[in-house]
Amino acid sequence: MSITTVKLQTQTKSALDAFKDEGESYDEVVRKLISLLKEKGLRNELVQAYQSMNKMDVEFLHEWEPASAELHD
């Protein structure tokens, strides 16, 4: 695996240090942050999908209300 150098502002490095556990490399910290962001993005996508499904279920129920009313008469 090749290695590269990334220039960071001192403030950015300090922010990374806050996420860094003892003995953890900056590469590991960045990978951990990327993983958390991907997980959060996935979670948001799932929430949006469930919300969309809920809207479709409500619309479906509204479509069937007249038929249900006929059964109860």
HELIX and SHEET records of a PDB file:
HELIX    1   1 THR A   10  PHE A   19  1                                  10    
HELIX    2   2 TYR A   26  HIS A   72  1                                  47    
END                                                                             
